[in-house]
Amino acid sequence: MKNIVNSEKIKKYRELTKKALEISKRSIIKNKEKEAKEIIDMASNYISDSEYFEKKGDLVNSFAALNYAHGWIDSGVRLGIFDVDDDKLFTIK
C-alpha cells in the first residue's frame, strides 16, 4: 500500500512542501530576490493546483503538483537562491 496515492499522503507532502516554501521565503540570498520570487510564485501556484485537484477527487494530479512545487524549491536551493541547511527537507549540494 506504500505506492498508493491517498489523502493522507497528500496531506503529509503538502505540509512538508509548505514548510519548505516558508523556510525558503526567509532564506533568500541577497541579490537573488528576482529569481526567488519566480520560484516562490511557481511553487505556490503548484500548491494551489494540488489543492484544486484534491477537491476534484484527482489525487494523482494533486500529488504530482506537490512534487513539482517541491522540485521548484529544491532547484532554487541547488542554484544558490535560497540558503538553507535542512538536508531532510531540501536537496542540498
C-alpha positions in Angstrom: 0.0 0.0 0.0 3.0 2.3 0.1 2.6 3.1 -3.6 -0.9 4.3 -3.3 -1.8 8.0 -3.6 -4.3 8.8 -0.9 -5.5 11.9 1.1 -3.1 11.1 4.0 -0.1 11.0 1.7 -1.1 14.2 0.0 -1.6 15.9 3.4 1.8 14.8 4.6 3.6 16.0 1.5 1.6 19.3 1.3 2.7 20.1 4.8 6.3 19.3 4.0 6.2 21.4 0.9 4.5 24.4 2.6 7.1 24.2 5.3 9.9 24.2 2.8 8.3 27.1 1.0 8.1 29.2 4.2 11.7 28.5 5.1 12.7 29.4 1.6 10.9 32.7 1.8 13.0 33.6 4.8 16.3 32.3 3.3 16.7 34.3 0.1 20.3 35.1 -0.7 21.0 38.8 -1.2 20.6 40.0 -4.8 18.7 36.8 -5.7 15.2 38.3 -4.9 14.0 38.4 -8.5 14.8 34.7 -9.1 13.4 33.8 -5.7 10.1 35.5 -6.4 9.7 33.5 -9.6 10.4 30.2 -7.8 8.2 31.1 -4.8 5.4 32.1 -7.2 5.7 28.8 -9.2 5.8 26.7 -6.1 2.8 28.5 -4.6 0.8 28.0 -7.8 1.6 24.3 -7.8 0.5 24.0 -4.2 -2.8 25.7 -5.1 -3.1 23.4 -8.1 -2.7 20.4 -5.7 -5.5 21.7 -3.5 -7.7 22.2 -6.6 -7.1 18.7 -7.9 -7.7 17.1 -4.5 -11.0 18.9 -4.2 -11.9 17.5 -7.6 -11.0 14.0 -6.4 -8.0 13.8 -8.7 -5.4 12.6 -6.1 -2.8 11.6 -8.6 -2.5 15.0 -10.2 -2.8 16.6 -6.7 0.3 14.6 -5.6 2.1 15.3 -8.9 1.6 19.1 -8.4 3.1 18.9 -4.9 6.2 17.1 -6.4 6.5 19.9 -9.0 6.2 22.5 -6.2 8.9 20.9 -4.2 11.1 20.5 -7.3 10.9 24.2 -7.9 12.0 24.9 -4.3 14.8 22.4 -4.5 16.1 23.9 -7.8 16.3 27.3 -6.0 18.4 25.7 -3.3 20.7 24.0 -5.8 21.1 27.2 -7.8 22.1 29.2 -4.8 19.0 31.3 -4.5 18.0 30.0 -1.0 20.4 29.5 1.8 19.1 26.5 3.8 20.7 23.7 5.7 18.0 21.1 6.3 19.1 18.1 4.2 15.9 16.2 5.0 13.6 18.9 3.7 15.8 20.2 0.8 18.1 18.7 -1.7 21.4 20.3 -0.6 24.7 20.0 -2.5 
